[in-house]
Amino acid sequence: MIKKTFFILILFLYNSYLYSQINLNVENIETLKGSIFLAVYNSDESFLKTEKAILKTVNPVFNNKLNIAIPDLPKGEYAIAIFHDIDNNQKLNTYFGIPAEPYGFSQNQNGGLLGPPKFRDTFFYFDGKNKDLTISLVKLL
């Protein structure tokens, strides 16, 4: 009986480790078309360099809120950048360098007219256990 209970406990802990994820809630979606582009970064050097993101996803918009599961990240420091690609052209539209489409960052550090935030302002620590995050989109123009 003890061996069976121990085995079940080990199996549960192993599965919990395998399936831990970040549950990202995207809020303040005003236009119900296009997609949410998401990029995950793990360093200051890679931050906001899309080609250096460790994970990129494109998620269709159907509601004013969107839940995105980000699985299989090892323990560490991460920052998330998202934008609402309303016209599905796979890039953040800007007007004289100012985002013309809604965007957001982890920790809801959204920069502003002076430019995007830094990695140090947006990162969070993922300890390998399920984590819930919320990013509210902002629109400058």
Secondary structure, DSSP 8 states (H G I E B T S, - for coil): -HHHHHHHHHHHHHHHHHT-EEEEEEE---SSSSEEEEEEE-STTTTT-GGG-SEEEEEE--SSSEEEEEE---SEEEEEEEEEETT-SSS--EETTEESS-EEEGGG---BTTB---HHHH-EEE-SS-EEEEEE-B---
